[in-house]
Amino acid sequence: SYYGQHVDERVKPQNPALVAKAIAPDYAVGPHTASLGLVFADGKTLAAPFNEGLFIGQHGSWN
């Protein structure tokens, strides 16, 4: 399955137990991108709202 419990009919054999356990992502990075790195904010360097959370370094295509 993908994005939660959306069944991908191309997968054979199907496994309903795994589909039932699948969860949707908290954040989707979108198509035509590649995540190159992750950095957690330390809470001191940047001002709010960027002082807490996760930064994702990405590159992507122009189309």
N, C-alpha and C positions, 0 to 999 in steps of 0.2 A: 504494500500500500504506500501511498505518498500523502503528505500534508494531512496526517491523521489517518482516518479510516477510509480513504478513497482507494478502492481496489484497482490495482493495475491488472487488467485482464490478460496482459501478455505473459505474466508470471505463471509458470506451470511447474509443478502442481501448486495449486492455491493452498494457503495455510491460514484458515480462519482464526486460529488461536493467536497467530502473530498480528493479524489485522486488528483483532480486538484489543491488543496491547499498544497499538501505534498511537502516538500523540502528535499533534500539530506543533511546529516549531514556534518558539516565542517571538522570533524575528526572522523574516525571510529576506535574504540578501538580494534576491531578484535575478533575472536572467542575464546572461552575457557578462558575468563578473567572475573574478577569482579572488578569494580571500587569501591574502598573503601573510597576515600576521594579526595577533590579538594582543592588546595591552590594557590592563586594568588601571584606571585612574586611582591615584593614591589618596585623594581627598584634600590635598594641600596645594598642589601646583596650579590648578585651574580654578577659575571662578564658577559659581553655579550657573547653569545647570550641568556643567561639564566636569565638576569636581568628583563625581561618583559615577561609576559605570564602566563600560567596556568600549574600547575603540577598535574598529576593524579596519585594517589597511587593505585596500582593494585596488584592482585594476580591472578594466573592462574594455569592451569594444565600443566603437562609435556608432554602430548601427543598432 
